[in-house]
Amino acid sequence: MSSAWLLPEHFADVLPSQARCIEELRRELLDMARTYGCELVVPPLVEHLDSLL
């Protein structure tokens, strides 16, 4: 029996110092992509199963 408090496989908590580094890198990459004319899109977090089959 698995604990309800465990995260699903391939998910992990990111603590503040590492989260800050990740966010700074993400920001730099997004800013660089923007200089090349790339646009930001936000895909949906969930999909209907039928659309994936």
LINMOLIN-V643910 format. One record per residue. N is the residue number from 1. SS is DSSP state (hx for helix, st for strand, lp for the rest). OMEGA is omega in radians with two decimals (* if undefined). Layout:
n:N ss:SS omega:OMEGA
n:N ss:SS omega:OMEGA
//
This chain:
n:1 ss:lp omega:-3.12
n:2 ss:lp omega:3.13
n:3 ss:lp omega:3.11
n:4 ss:lp omega:-3.10
n:5 ss:lp omega:3.14
n:6 ss:lp omega:3.08
n:7 ss:lp omega:3.07
n:8 ss:lp omega:3.12
n:9 ss:lp omega:3.13
n:10 ss:lp omega:3.03
n:11 ss:lp omega:3.14
n:12 ss:lp omega:3.00
n:13 ss:lp omega:3.05
n:14 ss:lp omega:-3.09
n:15 ss:lp omega:-2.98
n:16 ss:hx omega:-3.08
n:17 ss:hx omega:3.11
n:18 ss:hx omega:3.12
n:19 ss:hx omega:3.12
n:20 ss:hx omega:3.12
n:21 ss:hx omega:3.13
n:22 ss:hx omega:-3.11
n:23 ss:hx omega:3.11
n:24 ss:hx omega:3.10
n:25 ss:hx omega:3.11
n:26 ss:hx omega:-3.13
n:27 ss:hx omega:3.12
n:28 ss:hx omega:-3.14
n:29 ss:hx omega:3.10
n:30 ss:hx omega:3.12
n:31 ss:hx omega:3.11
n:32 ss:hx omega:3.13
n:33 ss:hx omega:3.14
n:34 ss:hx omega:3.13
n:35 ss:hx omega:3.09
n:36 ss:lp omega:3.08
n:37 ss:lp omega:3.12
n:38 ss:lp omega:3.11
n:39 ss:lp omega:3.13
n:40 ss:lp omega:3.02
n:41 ss:lp omega:3.10
n:42 ss:lp omega:3.13
n:43 ss:lp omega:3.13
n:44 ss:lp omega:3.12
n:45 ss:lp omega:3.14
n:46 ss:lp omega:3.11
n:47 ss:lp omega:2.97
n:48 ss:lp omega:-3.10
n:49 ss:hx omega:-3.12
n:50 ss:hx omega:-3.11
n:51 ss:hx omega:-3.14
n:52 ss:hx omega:-3.10
n:53 ss:lp omega:*
//
